[in-house]
């Protein structure tokens, strides 16, 4: 059930109405309803994999309780590793089995040895990369005694399966989301309106920006050998906005939907394309995943402490794992490595925390230095996205060498340039709104500067029309494949 | 909560009204046709109601349109070539409009690839390319029972003139075509080819059937077509000549196996064939 589908448009008001009708019955019943609604939501994707979520829930709930009873260090570690093994085991099998087997066989071919192996026709369960990390964060935090384990199985099941963020994040921490299942939830008009506003903005980013950019990104990437450097550069630009519109749009819809039910999820994208350096970019892009890796991998490895060699090793590990999380392909791994190379100089020169405030904090426009930083960071990001999007490393190399060729100085030539130009105008519209709203959690949050309610409503109506008129042909959310 | 529900309902009604009104305005001003898929069909319909000095009229599918675009005209040839999704009923309606406008022509040429005759108003494109531009009170008197039957099967066929549907390229997803792969002429094609022939005869103009260049890889497929239904059209001689004069062209010259990459290269050669 896609967020931008008729099915979801029917499901959401029904779930919303029933949920708030149960308000007087208390949050236990509301939590139970969330579990039912979330399982139904997930089963619309593939009911067969509901058993994985339920199994993961039971394992981590039990591990959490056992950790609270167990005092001995070895036993506690065993319990933790049980949770890690189950969760990462599922993830590893469904996502990486064929990749590792193929590469294992290839490595033998390198030594002129032939071995055979049977790859399996494995379907990747939707959302597995997200909910396994979410439940893992719970058991790790319980192990570290950062949070107390819950005895309420229903609340825990609701935390694991909460449908707004189940299939594509944000990856929530138990310390933020789980307590919200225990506090009574009262309907709050402004929270609900804020939620609807964020959903509207997310739908615009997904249906207008991402889906329109996808048409050209796919056309150009899938036929890259026939296009000039300038066209390839444009294709990379289209993909850059496709992935942003797609993923941040989904996050906005997820967070907005959660608000309708009285929940506050963490911000997942903080206007990353306005970043002044790569360190800032990684504090603003897919925040829930990057902080997960920071807290559960980078810091335990030593983080930025220790020798320079240690710091370099830790940075590469975290970025490569981040790449690998996205999928079983060398392009994702190399993408991660490229970002590590971008980040390292800043870390080693201790300039990774220079730009922590909001760009152009006290002015309307960025100053010259900020503008240069922004353009440079954006360009580096676009180059890295080419590797991310390419079908293979060879494709990525060909694509990039195609961009940086003499044909970069030429007029882009591909079908339907008028529509492509109007797509770029829509991207500009997005950037303007997000620039104005950069101090908020999402582009439209600070719309209250329009004091007149009728005027605000007019603006919303225009956005509704823009979505209706300019929506692209429906594409699946990119991050569903992860 | 009540305030929220009231505001949601109010906003939803306003949004529907706003979208509908804006789409209606865009239709009224014809702004919606900018970059509209199938815009040339509306151009063809408009052009079909205008008097012209040209003595030759071209009707055709999308491959025919590659050689004779709708927006091209000369003193001798007028083109209303569109695509196969409008069906032979659509081609008939264009010809009927043209002749009712007082145009006097010596010949009407139907530029159709052999695979285009199969259309029985049962393709996914039928909604956007036939229903929206053609299905109205003016044209419905010319519908056969089969046409009415086929239209009735199309989902949401009653709503295609609603502004928010007409102004966009939205069409429901459906697939009605259940005819065998080797079907050559659909029932609607048989019926309306006969009507086109009758109409041409009534106005003393000759009907010619010509195929645009065909991909040589499809030669075998052509041989498997069931040609037995040609006799129902009383156009056997014309179809004999049609098949005998098909030009086969290398696959590399096609974008998608059907449409040519560079029709300009074959333009003069093909034009001569069409006009002789």
Interface residues (C-beta under 8 A of the other chain):
Chain A: X20 X187 X189 X192 X193 X196 X418 X419 X422 X457 X460 X461 X464 X465 X468 X469
Chain B: X1 X3 X4 X7 X8 X11 X14 X15 X18 X19 X22 X35 X164 X168
